[in-house]
Every structure is written in structure tokens, then in C-alpha cells.
Amino acid sequence: MKPKIRAFIVLLFVAGISFTACKTDPEPNKEVDLEIETTNGKITGTLNDSVYAYKGIPYAKAERFMPPKDPEAWDDVRECTDFGPVARQVVPWYPDEMQSETDLFSLNVWTRGINDGKKRPVLVWLHGGGFFVGASNDPMTYGEALAKKGDIVMVSVNHRLNILGFLDLSKYGEEYAESANVGMLDIVKALEWTKNNIANFGGDPANVTIVGESGGGGKVGTLMCMPAAKGLFNKAIIQSGTLINAMTKEKSQKLAATVLEKLNVDPEDIKKLDTIAYPDLVKAGNEAVAEISGPRTPGSSGMFGFAPSADGEILLQQPFSPGFADISKDIPVMIGSTLNELMPVAYGNKTLTLEQAKDSLAKEYGAKTDEYVALYEKAYPDYTPQDLLSIDKMFRPYTIRTADARAEESDAPVYAYLLAWKSPVEEASKGSFHGLDIPLAFNTVDLRADWTGNGEDAWELADKMSSAWINFVKKADPNVEGVLPKWEPYTEENGATMYFDTECRIVHNHDRELMNFIRPLD
């Protein structure tokens, strides 16, 4: 498989591929009370291997381009045993019958106990796929494994995406004042639902951690800059998410105006947008983005298109710029990336020599090629020629800068990590690619064996990483005594980073010079 195609497939999988729902109770004849009272009505779910699962729970409703409201209440006991429809999006792996514009507002909960009065820590997972694709039903993000291992409660969320979630119509009437950010306001609504309901699922509404990878990590950073989300979470984990930056109000309004032109909709007749079919909206949106900015380069640090807009009110500032809004100063953060991320890796070329690698590097670094190799050797003394061509050049530099800024702006602890373990699976590039940390942190290696393999090394690392994630969710400290080396909070001076590999270790600013060489400070 060609490297570029392989990287693209990795992105597609991270965006979220649909699989069947979890198994039901292995003891179907046993009487188990599965009913839970929520603020909108009673629901029932399933019990599988000591973990209760409730899927497709409605948390909101909304009209097109309008902020979310509470869902309609119901009188009967609602069965929540299957994932709800996904948000409207144009992807080959979610057929139209799986998508909905009106019924997508659902979330899923996994827990070890219901109605038991216990206060378990809560993890709220935000899926990847940028702000334009994805869903909460990817098997590697099922919450059973973490709930069972760590006795935590896990929630995952579907919300509006792309043009339906982020079309800025604020110039065309007060009722559209929040339209540029309704996709993020959906997540805020889901967090409000969590605060109001999670106690009945055995969770602690005062101990909530928001977690996301890639675009989900970008959503975590965005929530840290939204006043409406303040008080709804108290810890954050950002996995390979620092490239996601928001639109400015000027950009988002210009994009909306161009969309209206493409649709031949007069601003005086703005309500006509409510009747236009979704595929036509998408076509006009794509044409508008292409006309204004051209195609976006995958992995670029800029953002243009249908994404949150920093308007100074709903979204106070650009997240990762490089820090976050003052409203989140007290939020502990764990942040990291993978060694190779979205790079077209060279691990398939087993005969590559150092001189051949240098010849390839010279196309980018010219006379500075030897300097690059020397800095790489300093950061990674045991490097191979293939490594030289495969190192991540985007996520890691911005992760360092975000961690630096966060440690400076906040007294809350920052914990940094780098996943360097490489997949043994040939078809998965044998690299430490974008998204590989998800099945390891979720302890779902068996559900993503085509990425991780199903070997002892993968399971041992998954045990370590999932234990660290669980401990951070529980107490804002990822240390796992006797399992991982002492993990100290990060500062710009110490650069303390947990290096996850077959043998885990703490490194201190090991690659700062290399990353500054690759991507100098602006």
C-alpha cells in the first residue's frame, strides 16, 4: 500500500467506522433492573460482563442552524440498547440510512453500577474527524473496557458537524447569533445532560474529564475557551489535537455570504435555507471554501471551512494560540501525540541506507541535512534511516508549544506524553501513527487488532496507558506506581514527557531542538 493512501485510511478510521453494538447480558434469564430515571424520562439498557450500557440516549433537539434545546420528554420506558443515528456527513462508511439531521442528538453511557449512590469519575469522549465527520460508535472507543478496569463512567457524544454545525449566519438576524458554533453548543448541552443525570448512572457530576483525539482533541481545547462550558468539566486530555484552530468571525461570515451566493439565496429570504436539501448545502459549502481558500492541506495548522468561530462571546479566543482562555486556568491537562502521526512513513523500505535517506532529506533541508540528522541522532540515539523520513513534523511541535504555554498560564498541572511504540502490523504501516493511542488508552486492542496486533507487547502497553488515563480521570494525576516511571508535571524548563514504548521512560526536552529545527517558531 502506498504511504499516502495508508495515511488517508488511518484518518478515515479515526473519523469513526460503524460496527455492531455491544453484546447483551450473557445471563438473559437473570432478573436485572436496568431502568434509570433521566430528566426527560425513564430508559433501559443492557448488562454485559458486569458493565451496564445505555446507547442512543437523547440529550437535545434543535432546528437547523439553531442552538440546542432540551429534548421532548417521553412517558414510556425508552429502550436505549443501540447507538443512535450519526450526524449528517458525506462519507462512504455511513450510509444515508444511518444518518439523521434531527435525531442525531444522542449520547452513550457505560458504567459498573446504576442507582447505587456511588460517585465514580466520569470520562466524556469526543470523537475525531475534525469538525466535519465522525461519530461516537467506533468500537475502539467503546467504554466497556475502561468502565470495567477502572470503575469509571464513560460517556460518548454525537453532535452536529460540518455546514450544519458551523455555518455563521450571524449577519442575518439575532436569531442566528449562535449559528457559527451550534456544533460545539451541542457538546455543551451533552455536558449539561451529564451534570444533571450522571449520578443515576453511578457517576460523579463534580468529577468530569473531557477527552478527545485529533478533531476531538480540538473540541476539548475549544471547550476550554467557551464560557458556557465552564463548570461542566474539571480535567482535560488532548490527544493529537493541537492543529485544530478555529475560524475568525470575519472569515466565517465571509464563508456564509459566499454559500448564500452559491445557493442563490437572498439574505432577505434567509429562511429558505431551512428547506434546502443537505447534499445541496454541502455542494455549495464545498464550492465556497474552494473559491475563498482553495483546498486545505491535510495536517496544516491553519483552519478554514466549517469549524467553530472565535466571536469573543460564545468562543472567547482561538484555542491553541498557543494557550487557552482564563476561564479554564484551573483545569489540569494531559496532552500528547504519536511519533509518526500522519507522515508517509518509510518503514516498508527495509533496505534503506543512511545515505539514501540523506539524499531524500536533501530535497527538503538542502545544505542543512547533516544538521537535521545530527539533531535527530541527539533526540533518538537508536534511530534508523527509516525513522529520519518518518518523524511527525506538525503535531509534536505544536504540542510542545501548547504545553509550554499551558504550564506558564496555569498553576494546574500539565502532563505530557509521546507515543513512540510502533505497530507491528504491516498493513498499518508499522509506525506510531495518528490514532494509535486510542485503542491503547481505551484498552481495546482486541477491537482494533488490525492497528495494534493482538500480541503481548500491545496488551502490556495498553494496560500501562489505560491505567494512566484512568488515574488522570480519577484524580488529575496519571502516575501508576510500580507500572510506570514517576511522571512529573510538565514545565517548559523540564520538558518532562512520558515516552510510551515497549519500555516506558521519562524524557526531558529530548527533541525540543529537533522540533524547533523542523518547524521554527513563527
Backbone torsions as a table, in degrees:
resi	resn	phi	psi	omega
1	MET	NA	134.8	179.7
2	LYS	-67.5	143.9	-175.8
3	PRO	-55.9	-42.8	-176.9
4	LYS	-65.8	-39.7	177.6
5	ILE	-64.8	-40.3	-179.8
6	ARG	-61.6	-44.1	179.8
7	ALA	-63.7	-37.2	180.0
8	PHE	-66.2	-40.0	178.5
9	ILE	-63.8	-38.9	176.1
10	VAL	-57.2	-43.8	179.1
11	LEU	-60.5	-42.3	-178.7
12	LEU	-61.9	-41.7	-179.8
13	PHE	-66.5	-40.0	179.2
14	VAL	-63.0	-34.7	179.5
15	ALA	-60.5	-28.0	173.5
16	GLY	119.7	107.8	177.9
17	ILE	-104.9	139.9	-174.1
18	SER	-82.0	134.1	172.9
19	PHE	-130.7	178.6	-179.0
20	THR	-71.8	160.6	-177.6
21	ALA	-72.7	170.4	-178.6
22	CYS	-64.2	160.7	176.0
23	LYS	-67.5	157.9	176.8
24	THR	-91.9	-179.1	-176.2
25	ASP	-54.5	124.1	179.3
26	PRO	-68.4	-10.3	176.6
27	GLU	-118.7	72.3	-172.6
28	PRO	-63.2	-20.3	-178.1
29	ASN	-87.6	-9.0	-179.4
30	LYS	-78.7	134.3	179.9
31	GLU	-75.4	115.7	178.3
32	VAL	-131.9	129.3	177.9
33	ASP	-83.9	110.3	-176.6
34	LEU	-104.4	1.0	-175.9
35	GLU	-75.3	139.1	176.3
36	ILE	-133.4	139.2	175.9
37	GLU	-89.6	127.0	172.8
38	THR	-115.9	173.0	-178.1
39	THR	-65.6	-14.3	-178.4
40	ASN	-112.6	-6.6	179.1
41	GLY	148.3	173.6	-179.0
42	LYS	-81.2	146.2	177.0
43	ILE	-133.4	162.6	173.2
44	THR	-134.5	155.4	-177.0
45	GLY	-138.1	-141.8	-178.7
46	THR	-131.5	163.3	175.2
47	LEU	-127.9	121.8	-177.7
48	ASN	-135.5	115.5	175.2
49	ASP	51.9	49.4	175.5
50	SER	75.8	3.9	179.2
51	VAL	-114.4	125.7	174.6
52	TYR	-82.4	137.0	178.4
53	ALA	-128.7	132.8	177.2
54	TYR	-128.5	115.8	-172.5
55	LYS	-120.3	146.0	177.1
56	GLY	71.9	34.6	179.4
57	ILE	-78.9	123.5	178.3
58	PRO	-67.8	133.6	176.9
59	TYR	-121.9	-9.0	-177.1
60	ALA	-163.1	173.2	166.9
61	LYS	-143.9	161.1	179.6
62	ALA	-164.9	147.5	169.4
63	GLU	-85.6	162.6	-177.0
64	ARG	-58.0	127.8	177.6
65	PHE	69.2	7.3	-179.1
66	MET	-103.9	153.7	177.9
67	PRO	-64.8	155.9	-177.4
68	PRO	-73.1	152.0	175.1
69	LYS	-125.9	171.9	176.1
70	ASP	-62.5	145.6	178.9
71	PRO	-72.6	165.4	174.6
72	GLU	-65.6	138.5	176.8
73	ALA	-73.8	157.6	176.9
74	TRP	-128.9	154.2	-176.4
75	ASP	-95.1	-42.0	-179.1
76	ASP	-76.8	170.3	173.9
77	VAL	-78.2	122.0	-175.3
78	ARG	-89.8	129.3	176.8
79	GLU	-78.0	121.9	178.0
80	CYS	-120.7	70.9	-174.0
81	THR	-115.3	-6.0	179.0
82	ASP	-134.6	151.4	177.1
83	PHE	-60.5	144.8	177.9
84	GLY	-78.7	174.1	176.8
85	PRO	-59.4	153.1	177.9
86	VAL	-91.8	163.5	178.7
87	ALA	-64.0	153.2	176.9
88	ARG	-61.9	132.6	-179.1
89	GLN	-164.3	158.8	-179.2
90	VAL	-107.3	93.8	179.1
91	VAL	-144.0	152.4	-178.0
92	PRO	-75.9	-18.9	-172.7
93	TRP	-93.1	-6.5	172.9
94	TYR	-118.2	98.6	178.0
95	PRO	-64.0	160.6	-175.7
96	ASP	-54.3	-35.9	-176.9
97	GLU	-68.1	-16.3	176.6
98	MET	-89.1	-8.4	-173.7
99	GLN	-105.8	155.7	176.6
100	SER	-155.4	143.3	173.8
101	GLU	-88.4	-27.3	-174.6
102	THR	-102.7	-27.1	-174.1
103	ASP	-109.3	16.8	-177.1
104	LEU	-80.0	-13.3	-171.9
105	PHE	-77.5	75.9	-178.1
106	SER	-136.7	159.0	176.1
107	LEU	-137.3	167.9	-176.6
108	ASN	-128.8	145.0	-177.6
109	VAL	-132.2	133.7	171.9
110	TRP	-121.4	136.6	-176.5
111	THR	-156.8	156.9	176.7
112	ARG	-87.5	-12.5	-177.6
113	GLY	-156.2	145.8	178.5
114	ILE	-126.7	146.0	176.5
115	ASN	50.7	34.4	-176.0
116	ASP	-109.3	1.8	177.3
117	GLY	77.2	-1.6	178.8
118	LYS	-77.9	157.6	-180.0
119	LYS	-120.3	84.3	179.6
120	ARG	-84.0	146.2	174.6
121	PRO	-61.5	151.7	-174.1
122	VAL	-119.3	132.0	174.0
123	LEU	-112.3	122.6	176.3
124	VAL	-106.7	115.8	-175.9
125	TRP	-95.2	131.5	177.3
126	LEU	-113.7	119.4	-171.1
127	HIS	-70.2	160.6	177.6
128	GLY	-84.9	-168.9	-176.9
129	GLY	104.8	24.6	-176.2
130	GLY	62.7	-145.1	175.2
131	PHE	-108.2	17.6	-171.9
132	PHE	-124.6	-23.3	176.9
133	VAL	-139.0	173.4	175.2
134	GLY	116.1	170.4	-179.8
135	ALA	-165.2	174.3	-173.9
136	SER	-96.5	11.1	-172.7
137	ASN	-109.0	22.5	176.8
138	ASP	-73.0	126.8	-176.5
139	PRO	-54.9	-34.7	-177.3
140	MET	-70.9	-8.6	174.6
141	THR	-112.1	18.2	169.0
142	TYR	-60.5	144.8	-174.7
143	GLY	-91.9	0.1	-176.0
144	GLU	-58.8	-47.0	-173.6
145	ALA	-64.1	-45.3	-179.7
146	LEU	-69.0	-40.0	179.3
147	ALA	-62.0	-41.9	-178.0
148	LYS	-71.3	-44.4	-176.2
149	LYS	-71.7	-44.4	-171.4
150	GLY	-106.4	-2.4	-175.6
151	ASP	52.3	49.1	173.1
152	ILE	-114.5	166.1	175.6
153	VAL	-103.7	131.5	178.7
154	MET	-116.6	138.5	178.3
155	VAL	-124.6	136.8	171.8
156	SER	-127.9	153.3	-163.8
157	VAL	-132.7	138.9	163.7
158	ASN	-101.1	143.5	179.7
159	HIS	-152.7	168.5	-178.3
160	ARG	-66.3	145.3	-176.1
161	LEU	-130.3	172.3	172.9
162	ASN	47.1	-137.0	-172.2
163	ILE	-66.1	-28.0	178.5
164	LEU	-75.4	-23.7	-178.7
165	GLY	-96.9	-18.2	-167.9
166	PHE	-145.5	32.6	175.1
167	LEU	-88.9	117.0	-173.7
168	ASP	-86.4	98.1	178.9
169	LEU	-103.8	20.3	-172.8
170	SER	-63.4	-19.8	177.9
171	LYS	-73.4	-13.3	-168.6
172	TYR	-110.6	24.2	175.2
173	GLY	138.3	147.8	-177.4
174	GLU	-60.1	-32.2	-178.2
175	GLU	-64.1	-19.4	179.4
176	TYR	-99.5	15.5	-173.9
177	ALA	-57.5	-29.9	-176.1
178	GLU	-105.8	6.1	-170.8
179	SER	-60.9	-31.5	-177.0
180	ALA	-67.2	-16.1	-173.4
181	ASN	-131.1	19.9	-175.3
182	VAL	-65.4	-28.7	177.1
183	GLY	-62.4	-36.7	175.8
184	MET	-77.1	-34.2	176.8
185	LEU	-65.2	-28.1	172.4
186	ASP	-59.6	-44.4	-180.0
187	ILE	-64.4	-39.9	176.2
188	VAL	-59.3	-41.6	179.1
189	LYS	-63.1	-38.8	177.2
190	ALA	-66.0	-36.0	176.2
191	LEU	-68.0	-36.2	175.1
192	GLU	-64.0	-43.0	176.8
193	TRP	-58.7	-44.1	179.5
194	THR	-59.5	-46.0	179.9
195	LYS	-60.0	-39.1	-174.8
196	ASN	-83.9	-18.6	-171.1
197	ASN	-124.1	-19.5	-167.3
198	ILE	-67.3	-20.6	178.6
199	ALA	-60.4	-36.1	179.0
200	ASN	-70.3	-16.6	175.9
201	PHE	-96.2	14.4	179.2
202	GLY	80.2	16.4	-177.2
203	GLY	-104.4	163.1	179.8
204	ASP	-104.3	109.2	-179.0
205	PRO	-66.2	-12.5	178.2
206	ALA	-95.3	5.2	-179.6
207	ASN	-137.7	77.7	-174.1
208	VAL	-119.9	130.0	177.5
209	THR	-115.7	127.9	175.1
210	ILE	-94.6	135.2	-173.3
211	VAL	-136.4	138.5	176.0
212	GLY	-159.8	154.1	178.0
213	GLU	-119.9	143.2	-179.6
214	SER	59.0	-121.4	177.3
215	GLY	-58.9	-31.1	176.0
216	GLY	-65.0	-37.1	174.3
217	GLY	-65.3	-36.3	174.3
218	GLY	-63.0	-36.4	177.4
219	LYS	-67.1	-37.8	176.4
220	VAL	-59.6	-49.3	179.0
221	GLY	-62.1	-35.6	178.8
222	THR	-66.5	-42.9	178.1
223	LEU	-60.4	-30.0	179.6
224	MET	-70.9	-7.9	178.2
225	CYS	-116.3	15.2	-177.5
226	MET	-114.2	115.5	178.9
227	PRO	-55.0	-35.3	-178.4
228	ALA	-63.8	-22.7	-178.8
229	ALA	-91.8	-8.8	-177.5
230	LYS	-61.1	132.0	179.5
231	GLY	88.1	-6.6	-178.6
232	LEU	-95.5	-7.7	174.8
233	PHE	-152.2	158.7	-179.1
234	ASN	-135.3	8.9	172.4
235	LYS	-150.7	159.1	-177.7
236	ALA	-146.0	139.1	173.8
237	ILE	-123.2	124.3	-177.8
238	ILE	-117.2	112.1	-178.2
239	GLN	-107.7	113.7	177.1
240	SER	48.4	47.6	-174.6
241	GLY	-120.9	5.1	-169.5
242	THR	-80.8	-3.9	177.9
243	LEU	-85.0	-15.3	-175.7
244	ILE	-79.2	109.2	175.9
245	ASN	-115.7	157.7	-174.0
246	ALA	-89.3	167.2	173.2
247	MET	-78.0	160.6	167.3
248	THR	-92.6	160.6	179.8
249	LYS	-61.0	-39.6	179.7
250	GLU	-60.6	-45.1	-179.8
251	LYS	-66.2	-45.2	-175.5
252	SER	-67.6	-35.6	177.7
253	GLN	-70.8	-36.9	177.1
254	LYS	-64.1	-41.0	178.7
255	LEU	-63.1	-43.3	179.5
256	ALA	-62.7	-41.6	179.5
257	ALA	-61.5	-38.3	179.1
258	THR	-70.1	-36.0	175.5
259	VAL	-60.6	-45.3	178.7
260	LEU	-59.8	-39.7	177.9
261	GLU	-62.4	-43.3	-179.1
262	LYS	-64.2	-31.3	-178.8
263	LEU	-91.5	-2.4	-176.0
264	ASN	56.4	40.9	178.1
265	VAL	-103.5	121.6	177.2
266	ASP	-75.2	135.4	177.7
267	PRO	-53.1	-27.8	177.9
268	GLU	-72.3	-15.3	-178.9
269	ASP	-118.6	41.2	-171.4
270	ILE	-61.7	-27.6	-179.5
271	LYS	-63.8	-15.6	177.7
272	LYS	-60.1	-24.6	179.1
273	LEU	-59.7	-27.9	-178.3
274	ASP	-66.9	-20.2	-174.5
275	THR	-103.4	-5.0	-177.3
276	ILE	-80.8	132.9	-178.0
277	ALA	-62.9	146.7	-177.2
278	TYR	-55.7	-45.5	179.4
279	PRO	-58.6	-34.2	178.7
280	ASP	-70.6	-37.1	175.2
281	LEU	-61.9	-45.4	-179.0
282	VAL	-62.2	-44.0	-179.9
283	LYS	-59.9	-47.3	179.2
284	ALA	-63.9	-39.4	179.2
285	GLY	-63.8	-45.0	179.1
286	ASN	-62.8	-41.2	179.4
287	GLU	-65.8	-38.0	179.9
288	ALA	-66.1	-44.3	178.8
289	VAL	-61.7	-45.6	-179.1
290	ALA	-62.9	-38.8	-178.7
291	GLU	-66.6	-39.5	-174.8
292	ILE	-83.0	-43.8	-170.7
293	SER	-123.6	-11.2	-173.7
294	GLY	76.4	179.2	-179.1
295	PRO	-67.4	141.1	178.7
296	ARG	-83.1	134.8	178.4
297	THR	-76.8	122.3	179.0
298	PRO	-55.5	134.1	179.1
299	GLY	86.0	-0.1	179.5
300	SER	-73.2	153.3	-174.8
301	SER	-83.4	-13.4	178.9
302	GLY	-84.5	167.2	179.4
303	MET	-135.3	127.3	168.5
304	PHE	-146.7	129.3	-178.8
305	GLY	140.7	-152.8	-175.6
306	PHE	-91.1	98.0	-175.2
307	ALA	-152.7	167.6	179.3
308	PRO	-53.7	150.0	-179.4
309	SER	-118.0	124.2	179.3
310	ALA	-76.4	97.3	-176.0
311	ASP	-100.7	-0.7	-179.9
312	GLY	82.6	-4.2	-179.8
313	GLU	-123.0	-69.1	177.5
314	ILE	-70.6	-44.5	175.4
315	LEU	-119.9	108.8	-168.7
316	LEU	-66.9	-34.3	-174.4
317	GLN	-159.7	171.8	171.9
318	GLN	-66.1	124.5	171.4
319	PRO	-70.7	158.6	179.3
320	PHE	56.1	45.9	-175.9
321	SER	-119.6	36.9	-2.0
322	PRO	-93.4	-5.6	-177.4
323	GLY	-100.6	-152.2	-174.0
324	PHE	-132.3	174.1	-177.2
325	ALA	-70.0	153.7	-179.4
326	ASP	-58.9	-26.2	-177.3
327	ILE	-62.7	-16.7	-178.8
328	SER	-111.2	22.1	-175.9
329	LYS	-60.1	-27.3	-175.4
330	ASP	-95.3	11.9	-175.8
331	ILE	-92.5	114.7	172.0
332	PRO	-63.7	143.3	-175.2
333	VAL	-130.3	136.8	166.5
334	MET	-114.6	134.4	-171.6
335	ILE	-145.9	142.2	179.8
336	GLY	-171.3	-176.2	-178.3
337	SER	-153.8	-177.2	178.6
338	THR	-111.2	161.9	-172.4
339	LEU	-64.0	-38.5	-174.0
340	ASN	-109.7	-24.5	179.0
341	GLU	46.7	-119.0	-173.2
342	LEU	-100.8	14.6	-178.5
343	MET	-69.1	142.8	170.2
344	PRO	-73.4	95.7	-169.1
345	VAL	-73.5	160.0	-177.1
346	ALA	-107.7	14.8	-172.9
347	TYR	-69.2	-15.5	177.3
348	GLY	-75.7	-18.4	-179.9
349	ASN	-91.2	89.2	-172.1
350	LYS	-75.9	-13.4	-177.9
351	THR	-102.7	6.1	-177.4
352	LEU	-60.0	130.2	176.9
353	THR	-99.1	166.4	178.7
354	LEU	-61.5	-41.8	-179.3
355	GLU	-65.2	-38.3	177.0
356	GLN	-65.5	-39.9	177.2
357	ALA	-62.7	-42.1	179.6
358	LYS	-64.2	-38.8	177.6
359	ASP	-59.9	-41.2	178.3
360	SER	-68.8	-42.1	-179.6
361	LEU	-65.0	-30.1	-178.0
362	ALA	-62.2	-25.1	177.8
363	LYS	-64.1	-27.2	-179.6
364	GLU	-101.7	-39.9	-171.7
365	TYR	-106.5	-11.9	176.7
366	GLY	53.9	-126.7	-177.4
367	ALA	-66.6	-13.4	-179.2
368	LYS	-93.6	9.2	-177.1
369	THR	-59.8	-45.2	180.0
370	ASP	-64.2	-33.8	177.2
371	GLU	-65.5	-41.9	177.0
372	TYR	-59.5	-47.5	-177.7
373	VAL	-63.1	-39.3	179.4
374	ALA	-64.9	-41.5	178.4
375	LEU	-67.9	-36.7	177.5
376	TYR	-64.4	-44.5	180.0
377	GLU	-62.7	-35.4	177.9
378	LYS	-66.1	-39.4	-179.2
379	ALA	-77.1	-37.9	-175.4
380	TYR	-133.6	80.8	-174.7
381	PRO	-57.3	-27.3	-177.1
382	ASP	-96.9	27.8	-174.4
383	TYR	-66.1	161.3	172.6
384	THR	-116.5	163.6	175.5
385	PRO	-56.9	-35.3	178.8
386	GLN	-63.5	-37.2	179.1
387	ASP	-59.7	-38.8	-176.7
388	LEU	-57.6	-31.8	-176.5
389	LEU	-95.5	-0.9	-169.1
390	SER	-119.9	-1.5	-174.5
391	ILE	-69.1	139.2	174.8
392	ASP	-62.5	131.2	-177.4
393	LYS	-112.6	1.1	-175.0
394	MET	-120.8	-59.0	-173.5
395	PHE	-65.0	-45.7	-176.7
396	ARG	-64.1	-45.8	178.3
397	PRO	-58.9	-41.9	-178.9
398	TYR	-75.4	-27.3	174.7
399	THR	-66.0	-42.8	177.3
400	ILE	-59.8	-45.9	-177.3
401	ARG	-67.3	-37.2	177.3
402	THR	-67.7	-43.5	178.4
403	ALA	-62.6	-41.6	176.5
404	ASP	-57.0	-50.5	-176.8
405	ALA	-64.9	-40.5	-178.9
406	ARG	-64.4	-43.3	179.5
407	ALA	-63.9	-31.7	-179.8
408	GLU	-76.9	-37.5	-172.3
409	GLU	-88.0	-11.8	-172.5
410	SER	-135.5	145.5	172.2
411	ASP	-86.3	-10.7	176.5
412	ALA	-69.9	147.4	-175.7
413	PRO	-68.5	148.8	172.1
414	VAL	-120.0	131.2	176.2
415	TYR	-120.3	126.6	-177.4
416	ALA	-109.6	148.2	176.4
417	TYR	-141.5	159.5	172.4
418	LEU	-138.4	121.8	176.6
419	LEU	-88.7	113.9	-179.5
420	ALA	-108.2	-11.7	179.4
421	TRP	-61.1	132.3	-177.3
422	LYS	-102.1	137.7	177.6
423	SER	-61.1	138.2	176.5
424	PRO	-83.4	-2.3	-173.2
425	VAL	-84.3	120.5	-177.0
426	GLU	-58.0	-46.3	-177.0
427	GLU	-68.4	-18.5	179.6
428	ALA	-95.3	14.2	172.3
429	SER	85.4	-6.9	-177.9
430	LYS	55.6	25.5	178.2
431	GLY	-112.7	177.7	172.3
432	SER	-97.8	79.3	-165.7
433	PHE	-92.0	172.0	-178.6
434	HIS	-57.3	120.3	178.3
435	GLY	96.8	-9.5	-178.1
436	LEU	-63.4	-24.8	179.7
437	ASP	-72.1	-15.3	-176.5
438	ILE	-67.4	-58.6	-179.3
439	PRO	-64.2	-24.1	177.1
440	LEU	-73.8	-43.9	179.6
441	ALA	-72.1	-29.7	-179.9
442	PHE	-89.4	-3.8	-179.3
443	ASN	58.9	39.9	-178.0
444	THR	-119.5	40.7	179.5
445	VAL	-55.4	-38.0	-178.9
446	ASP	-66.0	-23.2	-179.9
447	LEU	-93.5	-1.9	179.3
448	ARG	-142.6	39.0	-177.0
449	ALA	-64.1	-22.5	176.8
450	ASP	-70.1	-12.7	173.4
451	TRP	-99.2	-49.3	-169.8
452	THR	-96.8	-16.4	-163.6
453	GLY	73.5	175.5	-178.3
454	ASN	-122.2	30.8	-175.7
455	GLY	-87.3	174.7	-176.6
456	GLU	-62.7	-39.7	-179.7
457	ASP	-59.8	-43.0	-179.2
458	ALA	-63.6	-44.6	-178.3
459	TRP	-68.5	-37.0	178.4
460	GLU	-64.3	-42.2	178.8
461	LEU	-69.3	-38.1	177.4
462	ALA	-61.3	-39.0	178.2
463	ASP	-61.8	-42.3	-179.4
464	LYS	-68.8	-47.5	-176.6
465	MET	-68.1	-44.3	-179.7
466	SER	-64.9	-34.0	176.2
467	SER	-64.3	-40.2	178.3
468	ALA	-65.5	-43.7	178.7
469	TRP	-62.5	-44.2	-179.9
470	ILE	-61.0	-45.6	-178.9
471	ASN	-65.1	-36.8	176.7
472	PHE	-65.7	-41.6	177.5
473	VAL	-61.5	-37.3	-177.3
474	LYS	-74.9	-44.5	-167.9
475	LYS	-142.3	17.5	178.6
476	ALA	61.3	28.5	179.9
477	ASP	-145.8	113.6	-175.4
478	PRO	-84.0	4.5	-178.2
479	ASN	-62.4	138.2	177.2
480	VAL	-127.9	97.3	-173.7
481	GLU	-61.2	132.1	178.1
482	GLY	81.7	-6.1	-178.8
483	VAL	-115.7	-43.5	178.7
484	LEU	-119.7	155.3	172.2
485	PRO	-61.7	160.4	177.7
486	LYS	-56.8	124.4	-175.2
487	TRP	-107.1	105.2	-177.1
488	GLU	-90.1	153.1	176.4
489	PRO	-60.1	148.9	-175.6
490	TYR	-82.9	141.4	165.8
491	THR	-136.4	162.4	177.6
492	GLU	-61.2	-34.5	-178.0
493	GLU	-71.0	-43.6	-175.9
494	ASN	-90.2	-23.5	179.4
495	GLY	54.5	28.1	-173.7
496	ALA	-62.4	122.0	-175.3
497	THR	-139.0	129.3	174.3
498	MET	-76.7	120.6	-177.8
499	TYR	-98.6	99.6	-176.9
500	PHE	-82.8	118.4	178.0
501	ASP	-154.4	-172.7	177.7
502	THR	-53.0	-40.8	169.8
503	GLU	-113.0	114.0	-178.0
504	CYS	-82.5	145.4	179.7
505	ARG	-153.8	164.7	174.2
506	ILE	-96.7	131.3	174.7
507	VAL	-116.9	156.1	-177.3
508	HIS	-126.6	105.9	178.5
509	ASN	50.8	36.1	-173.4
510	HIS	-64.4	-31.3	-174.2
511	ASP	-121.5	15.1	-176.4
512	ARG	-60.9	-44.7	179.7
513	GLU	-62.6	-40.8	179.7
514	LEU	-63.4	-45.9	-178.5
515	MET	-67.4	-36.4	176.9
516	ASN	-68.0	-31.3	175.6
517	PHE	-68.9	-46.0	-178.5
518	ILE	-65.3	-44.0	-177.2
519	ARG	-135.6	87.0	-178.6
520	PRO	-60.1	152.0	176.7
521	LEU	-57.8	138.2	-180.0
522	ASP	-64.5	NA	NA
